[in-house]
Amino acid sequence: MTPNPFSSPTQIPTERGVFGDARLIKKGFLYRVVEFETPFRCQLIYNGWWFRQTITLNGHLAWSQISWLTIERNADFDVPEQASTHSSPGKVEIEFGRTLMIRRFRIWIDNRIVYDEVT
């Protein structure tokens, strides 16, 4: 049998929940607010509303993209100097379901997963 070309490229674990040392503060359609303490204290906000995706760290813009045709699933960014004295690379990975509902939301800081949400 031929594999489904529209299926997710990675397998999502069957257990649901939030994993890591971070806390989910608020979630909604194309929206997440997550706080974490390590490797530095930070509040990350992902917002994908109105054809514009943004990631802010402690209120400072770290990444943005206009998404008229395609919603970006991987966002690589550098932690802004204003957000932390800890300069490091970051990444947000998102896996969507059929109706653009977020099925998995992961945050990487300094090549380490600090937050992993499976819904």
Order of alpha helices (4+ residues) and beta strands (2+ residues): beta-beta-beta-beta-beta-beta-beta-beta-beta-beta
